Amino acid sequence: MAESTILSMFESPSTVETPTPGSTVWLARDPVMQRPVLLKRLATTGNRSRLTEALTLDHPAIAHTRRWLLDDNQIYVVRDVARGKNLRQRLSAQGGRPDIETLRSLLLPVLEGLEYAHGRQLPHGGLSYENILVADDGSVMLTDFGATDPAAPHHRAVYNGALTVENDIQAMAKLVAALLPTTGPFATPTVRSRIEGITLRCESIAALREVLSSLEKLATAPVSRPTATAVATVASQTPGGAGVPAPLFGDLPRTIAPAITEQNTPTPTKGVAKLVCSQPDRPLVPQGGGGLLSIEAKNDGDATLLIRMVATQHAWLNVRPTNLPLVLPPGASIKIGFVVSAARLAGGEYRSAVYLSSNAPGPNAEDLRTGWWKHSFEVRVMVGGGGGSWRGY
C-alpha cells in the first residue's frame, strides 16, 4: 500500500504535530469503528511482534492501540484519541515542576499501567515526557506501547538500545527525580540530592510507588549514621558523607521502608543476633487468581534482632503491609506475609527471592559493612493448572 492508500481507509485525515522525531501523525475518523483515531507512521520499520502484543493491553492508564497497518517498509499504528497534552506540555503550561500531590496524580497512574504491562512481559522501551498523556478530563495514560525504539537517539541515554523492564524502571526513576519539588521541605539541595539518590536506586515499580507515597517523610526524616545505640533512617545511610544516601540493600534496593530513628529503635543488647528464615508451607494458587504466602523469621541468636526492610524480586509477589522495624528478642519468631498474584502466570512452580535487611548475620547474608546485613531467601509457590516445572520470572 502507498501512504495515500492507507489514508484513504480513513475519513478526513489531517496531520497533527508530534514530538517524536521522524514520525508523522494524522487525526482521522475510522469508518469501521465509527470513532476518531490517531494514525501514526513510525520512524522505523518497527517490531511487528511487539506491536501485536501491544494490541492486547487493556488498562485505563494505557492508550488503547486498535491495530497496525503496513505498506512496503512503513508501519502505521492506529490508536484511540484522548484529547489533552503530553506531560512536557502540561508542565510548561502550569509553569514548571508540580507540587507533591500533583506529581503523585500524574505519575502514580503511569506506574500502575507500567506494572500491568510488565506483568504481561511487555516493556515500553521509550518512556519520556512525550508519551505520558494528560487528558482534558484529568486522566493520565501511557502512549506508544510497542511503537517506541529503545535505540533511537532520544532514548539511547537510558535504554542504550535494550528493551527491558529494568530500563523502563530506570527511565521512570529519572523522571520522578527530575520532577521533585523545589519548595517547602524540598527547598535545600541536600534534601533533593538525598531523595534523588533513593529514587534512582529503585529497581521495582513497587519501590518507585513507595517513594512517591512517602516523599514528605523522606524529606523530613532526620539524617544520622548507624551507631551502637541507634539505627540510621532509611533515607540517610551516609558512610561517605552526610546527605548522600547509600544503597539500602548494597546495590539492590527494592522498596522503601518507614524511617527508623533513634527514638523508636530499641537499643541492641550485648551478644549477637542471628536471622534464620523458613517457608512453613508452599501454597497452591489457582491460575488467574491470587493467594497468600508467608515466611517465618526467627532470631537464633542471643541479642535483639531488628529487621528494617522486606522486599521481593518479582512483581507477582508483594509484601503485605508490615510495621517496620520488626523487633525480635532472642529465640522469638514472627511470620511475614506476602500476596501472590497469578493473574498473568501459567501453571507450574514459581520461585522468587525475598530480601531482608537486618542488624544480624545469618545463612546467605551479605555484610554491607554499615552494621547491616542483606539476607536473600528463596520462596516457592505452585500455580494450579501446570505441569510443575519451576519458573523464575
C-alpha positions as CSV (number, residue, x, y, z in Angstrom):
1,M,0.0,0.0,0.0
2,A,1.1,3.6,-0.6
3,E,0.6,6.2,2.1
4,S,-2.3,7.7,0.1
5,T,-3.9,4.3,0.0
6,I,-3.7,3.9,3.8
7,L,-5.0,7.4,4.4
8,S,-7.9,6.6,2.1
9,M,-9.0,4.0,4.6
10,F,-9.9,6.8,7.0
11,E,-12.2,9.8,6.8
12,S,-10.9,13.4,6.9
13,P,-7.2,12.7,7.8
14,S,-5.3,15.8,8.9
15,T,-1.7,16.0,10.1
16,V,-1.1,17.0,13.7
17,E,2.2,18.0,15.4
18,T,4.2,15.2,17.1
19,P,7.2,15.4,19.3
20,T,8.6,12.0,18.1
21,P,11.4,12.6,15.6
22,G,10.8,11.1,12.2
23,S,7.2,10.2,12.8
24,T,4.1,11.6,11.1
25,V,0.7,11.7,12.8
26,W,-2.8,12.2,11.5
27,L,-6.1,12.8,13.3
28,A,-8.8,10.9,11.4
29,R,-12.1,9.1,11.7
30,D,-12.3,5.4,11.4
31,P,-15.4,4.5,9.4
32,V,-15.3,0.9,10.6
33,M,-15.2,1.7,14.3
34,Q,-17.2,4.9,13.8
35,R,-14.9,6.9,16.1
36,P,-11.9,9.3,15.8
37,V,-8.5,7.7,15.9
38,L,-4.9,8.8,15.8
39,L,-2.8,7.3,13.0
40,K,0.9,7.3,13.5
41,R,3.6,6.4,10.9
42,L,6.6,5.1,12.7
43,A,10.1,6.5,12.1
44,T,11.5,2.9,11.9
45,T,10.2,-0.4,10.4
46,G,9.2,-1.3,14.0
47,N,8.9,-4.7,15.7
48,R,5.7,-6.4,14.5
49,S,5.7,-8.9,17.3
50,R,5.8,-6.1,19.9
51,L,3.1,-4.2,18.0
52,T,0.8,-7.2,18.0
53,E,1.4,-7.8,21.7
54,A,0.6,-4.2,22.4
55,L,-2.9,-4.7,20.9
56,T,-3.7,-7.0,23.9
57,L,-3.1,-4.3,26.5
58,D,-6.3,-3.2,28.2
59,H,-5.7,-0.8,31.1
60,P,-7.2,2.7,31.9
61,A,-3.6,4.1,32.1
62,I,-2.6,2.8,28.7
63,A,-3.8,4.4,25.4
64,H,-5.6,1.6,23.5
65,T,-3.9,0.6,20.3
66,R,-6.5,-0.7,17.8
67,R,-4.4,-2.2,15.0
68,W,-1.4,-1.6,12.9
69,L,-1.0,-1.4,9.1
70,L,1.9,-2.0,6.8
71,D,3.0,-0.6,3.5
72,D,6.2,-1.8,2.0
73,N,8.6,-0.6,4.7
74,Q,6.4,1.7,6.8
75,I,4.3,0.8,9.8
76,Y,1.2,2.8,10.8
77,V,-0.3,2.4,14.3
78,V,-3.9,3.2,14.9
79,R,-4.9,4.1,18.5
80,D,-7.7,5.8,20.3
81,V,-7.8,9.6,20.6
82,A,-7.5,11.2,24.0
83,R,-7.7,15.0,23.9
84,G,-5.1,16.6,26.1
85,K,-1.4,17.4,26.4
86,N,1.7,15.4,26.9
87,L,3.5,15.7,30.2
88,R,6.0,18.2,28.9
89,Q,3.3,20.4,27.5
90,R,1.3,20.1,30.7
91,L,4.2,21.1,33.0
92,S,5.1,24.0,30.7
93,A,1.5,25.3,30.7
94,Q,1.4,25.3,34.5
95,G,4.8,27.0,34.9
96,G,7.2,24.3,35.9
97,R,7.6,21.5,38.5
98,P,4.3,20.2,40.1
99,D,3.6,20.2,43.8
100,I,3.7,16.8,45.6
101,E,0.0,16.0,45.2
102,T,0.0,16.9,41.5
103,L,3.2,14.9,41.0
104,R,1.5,11.8,42.5
105,S,-1.6,12.3,40.4
106,L,0.5,12.5,37.3
107,L,2.9,9.6,37.9
108,L,1.1,7.0,40.0
109,P,-1.3,6.1,37.2
110,V,1.7,5.7,34.9
111,L,3.3,3.3,37.4
112,E,0.0,1.3,37.5
113,G,-0.1,1.0,33.7
114,L,3.6,0.1,33.5
115,E,3.2,-2.5,36.2
116,Y,0.3,-4.1,34.3
117,A,2.3,-4.2,31.0
118,H,5.4,-5.6,32.7
119,G,3.2,-8.3,34.2
120,R,2.4,-9.3,30.6
121,Q,6.2,-9.3,29.8
122,L,5.9,-6.2,27.7
123,P,8.3,-3.3,28.4
124,H,7.6,0.1,27.0
125,G,11.1,0.8,25.6
126,G,10.9,4.6,25.4
127,L,9.4,6.3,28.5
128,S,9.6,10.1,28.3
129,Y,7.6,13.2,29.0
130,E,6.3,13.0,25.4
131,N,4.5,9.7,25.7
132,I,2.8,10.4,29.0
133,L,-0.6,11.9,28.1
134,V,-2.6,14.1,30.5
135,A,-6.1,14.1,29.1
136,D,-8.5,17.1,29.4
137,D,-10.6,15.1,31.8
138,G,-7.6,14.7,34.1
139,S,-6.9,11.0,33.4
140,V,-3.3,10.1,32.7
141,M,-2.1,7.4,30.3
142,L,0.9,6.0,28.6
143,T,1.1,6.0,24.8
144,D,3.2,4.3,22.2
145,F,3.4,0.8,23.7
146,G,5.1,-1.4,21.1
147,A,5.9,1.6,18.9
148,T,9.0,3.0,20.6
149,D,12.6,2.4,19.6
150,P,14.9,2.0,22.5
151,A,17.9,2.5,20.2
152,A,16.6,5.9,19.0
153,P,18.9,8.8,19.8
154,H,16.4,10.4,22.2
155,H,16.1,7.2,24.2
156,R,19.7,5.9,24.0
157,A,20.9,7.6,27.2
158,V,18.6,5.4,29.3
159,Y,17.8,2.4,27.2
160,N,21.1,2.1,25.1
161,G,19.1,0.0,22.6
162,A,17.9,-2.6,25.2
163,L,14.2,-3.2,25.5
164,T,14.0,-4.3,29.2
165,V,11.7,-3.9,32.2
166,E,14.8,-2.7,34.2
167,N,15.4,0.2,31.7
168,D,11.7,1.2,31.9
169,I,12.1,1.4,35.7
170,Q,15.3,3.4,35.4
171,A,13.6,5.8,32.9
172,M,10.7,6.3,35.4
173,A,13.1,6.8,38.3
174,K,14.9,9.5,36.3
175,L,11.5,11.2,35.6
176,V,10.5,11.1,39.2
177,A,13.9,12.5,40.3
178,A,13.7,15.3,37.7
179,L,10.3,16.4,38.9
180,L,10.9,16.6,42.6
181,P,9.5,19.8,44.1
182,T,12.0,22.6,45.0
183,T,9.9,24.3,47.7
184,G,9.0,23.6,51.3
185,P,10.9,20.7,52.8
186,F,12.5,20.1,49.3
187,A,14.0,23.6,49.1
188,T,17.5,22.6,50.1
189,P,19.9,20.9,47.6
190,T,20.9,18.4,50.3
191,V,17.4,17.1,50.7
192,R,16.7,16.9,47.0
193,S,20.0,15.1,46.4
194,R,19.2,12.6,49.1
195,I,15.8,11.8,47.7
196,E,17.1,11.8,44.1
197,G,19.6,9.2,45.2
198,I,17.0,7.0,46.8
199,T,14.8,7.3,43.7
200,L,17.5,6.5,41.2
201,R,18.3,3.3,43.1
202,C,14.8,2.0,42.9
203,E,14.7,-1.3,41.0
204,S,11.0,-2.1,41.0
205,I,7.7,-0.3,40.4
206,A,6.7,-1.0,44.0
207,A,9.8,0.9,45.2
208,L,9.0,3.9,43.0
209,R,5.4,3.9,44.2
210,E,6.6,3.8,47.8
211,V,8.9,6.8,47.1
212,L,6.1,8.8,45.6
213,S,3.8,7.9,48.5
214,S,6.5,8.8,51.2
215,L,8.0,12.0,49.8
216,E,7.1,14.1,52.8
217,K,8.5,11.6,55.2
218,L,11.7,11.2,53.2
219,A,12.2,14.9,53.0
220,T,11.8,15.5,56.8
221,A,13.5,12.3,58.0
222,P,16.4,13.1,60.3
223,V,19.9,12.3,58.9
224,S,22.0,10.2,61.1
225,R,24.7,7.4,61.0
226,P,24.4,3.9,62.4
227,T,25.8,3.7,66.0
228,A,25.8,1.2,68.8
229,T,22.7,2.8,70.2
230,A,20.7,3.8,67.1
231,V,19.7,2.7,63.6
232,A,20.0,5.2,60.8
233,T,16.9,6.3,59.0
234,V,16.2,4.6,55.7
235,A,16.8,7.8,53.8
236,S,20.1,8.7,55.5
237,Q,22.7,5.9,55.3
238,T,25.8,8.1,54.8
239,P,29.0,6.2,55.2
240,G,30.7,8.6,52.8
241,G,29.3,11.9,54.0
242,A,26.1,13.5,55.3
243,G,23.2,13.8,52.9
244,V,24.5,11.3,50.3
245,P,22.3,8.1,50.6
246,A,23.9,4.7,50.5
247,P,22.1,1.7,48.9
248,L,19.5,0.2,51.2
249,F,20.5,-3.3,50.0
250,G,24.0,-2.6,48.8
251,D,23.4,-2.3,45.1
252,L,19.9,-3.9,45.2
253,P,17.3,-1.6,46.8
254,R,13.7,-3.0,46.2
255,T,11.4,-0.8,48.3
256,I,11.4,2.0,50.9
257,A,10.5,1.3,54.5
258,P,9.3,3.8,57.0
259,A,12.0,5.9,58.7
260,I,13.6,4.2,61.7
261,T,15.0,6.8,64.1
262,E,16.9,6.6,67.4
263,Q,13.7,7.4,69.3
264,N,11.7,4.4,68.0
265,T,14.5,1.9,67.7
266,P,15.4,-0.3,70.7
267,T,19.0,-0.3,71.9
268,P,20.6,-3.6,70.9
269,T,21.7,-5.8,73.8
270,K,25.1,-7.4,74.2
271,G,25.6,-10.6,72.2
272,V,24.9,-11.5,68.6
273,A,21.6,-11.8,66.9
274,K,21.1,-14.3,64.1
275,L,18.4,-14.3,61.5
276,V,17.1,-17.6,60.1
277,C,14.2,-17.7,57.6
278,S,12.0,-20.6,56.6
279,Q,8.9,-21.1,54.5
280,P,6.3,-23.1,56.5
281,D,4.3,-24.2,53.6
282,R,4.2,-24.0,49.8
283,P,0.7,-22.6,48.8
284,L,-1.2,-23.7,45.7
285,V,-2.6,-20.6,44.0
286,P,-5.3,-21.0,41.3
287,Q,-4.2,-19.9,37.8
288,G,-5.6,-16.5,37.1
289,G,-6.2,-15.9,40.8
290,G,-4.3,-14.9,43.9
291,G,-3.3,-16.3,47.3
292,L,-1.2,-15.8,50.4
293,L,2.3,-16.9,51.3
294,S,4.3,-16.4,54.5
295,I,7.8,-16.9,55.7
296,E,8.9,-17.3,59.3
297,A,11.8,-15.1,60.5
298,K,13.5,-16.4,63.7
299,N,16.1,-14.9,65.9
300,D,18.5,-17.8,66.7
301,G,21.0,-15.5,68.5
302,D,21.3,-14.1,72.0
303,A,20.8,-10.4,71.2
304,T,17.8,-8.3,69.9
305,L,17.2,-8.7,66.2
306,L,16.0,-5.8,64.0
307,I,14.5,-6.2,60.5
308,R,14.2,-2.8,58.9
309,M,13.4,-3.8,55.3
310,V,11.4,-6.6,53.5
311,A,11.2,-6.7,49.7
312,T,10.7,-9.1,46.8
313,Q,12.3,-9.9,43.5
314,H,9.3,-10.3,41.2
315,A,6.1,-8.3,40.6
316,W,3.8,-11.3,41.2
317,L,4.9,-11.4,44.8
318,N,4.2,-8.4,47.1
319,V,4.8,-7.8,50.8
320,R,1.7,-7.4,52.9
321,P,1.5,-4.2,55.0
322,T,4.1,-4.6,57.7
323,N,5.1,-2.2,60.5
324,L,8.8,-1.8,60.4
325,P,11.2,-2.3,62.1
326,L,10.4,-5.8,63.3
327,V,12.0,-6.4,66.7
328,L,12.7,-10.0,67.8
329,P,14.2,-10.8,71.2
330,P,16.4,-13.9,71.4
331,G,14.5,-17.1,70.5
332,A,11.5,-15.2,69.1
333,S,10.0,-15.6,65.7
334,I,7.4,-13.8,63.5
335,K,5.6,-14.6,60.3
336,I,5.9,-12.1,57.4
337,G,3.1,-12.3,54.9
338,F,3.0,-11.9,51.1
339,V,0.4,-11.7,48.4
340,V,0.7,-13.8,45.3
341,S,-0.9,-12.6,42.1
342,A,-1.2,-15.4,39.5
343,A,-3.3,-13.3,37.1
344,R,-0.6,-13.4,34.4
345,L,1.1,-16.7,35.4
346,A,0.8,-20.0,33.6
347,G,0.5,-23.2,35.6
348,G,3.7,-24.5,37.3
349,E,6.1,-23.9,40.2
350,Y,7.4,-20.4,40.6
351,R,10.2,-19.1,42.8
352,S,11.3,-15.7,43.9
353,A,13.9,-14.2,46.2
354,V,12.8,-12.3,49.3
355,Y,15.2,-9.7,50.6
356,L,15.5,-8.6,54.2
357,S,17.8,-6.0,55.8
358,S,18.7,-6.7,59.4
359,N,21.3,-5.9,62.0
360,A,22.3,-9.6,62.3
361,P,24.2,-12.2,60.1
362,G,22.6,-15.4,59.0
363,P,22.6,-18.0,56.2
364,N,23.2,-16.4,52.8
365,A,23.7,-13.0,54.4
366,E,25.9,-10.3,52.9
367,D,27.7,-7.9,55.3
368,L,27.1,-4.4,54.0
369,R,29.9,-3.0,56.3
370,T,27.4,-0.5,57.8
371,G,26.1,-2.5,60.7
372,W,23.5,-4.1,58.4
373,W,23.3,-7.4,56.5
374,K,21.4,-8.2,53.3
375,H,19.6,-11.5,53.5
376,S,18.3,-13.4,50.5
377,F,15.8,-16.2,51.0
378,E,14.0,-18.2,48.2
379,V,10.3,-18.9,48.4
380,R,8.3,-21.2,46.1
381,V,4.7,-21.3,45.1
382,M,2.7,-23.6,42.9
383,V,0.2,-22.2,40.4
384,G,-2.6,-24.6,39.6
385,G,-3.1,-25.8,36.0
386,G,0.5,-26.5,35.0
387,G,3.0,-29.3,34.8
388,G,5.2,-28.5,37.8
389,S,8.3,-27.1,36.2
390,W,9.7,-24.1,38.1
391,R,9.7,-20.6,36.6
392,G,11.9,-17.9,38.0
393,Y,10.4,-14.7,36.4
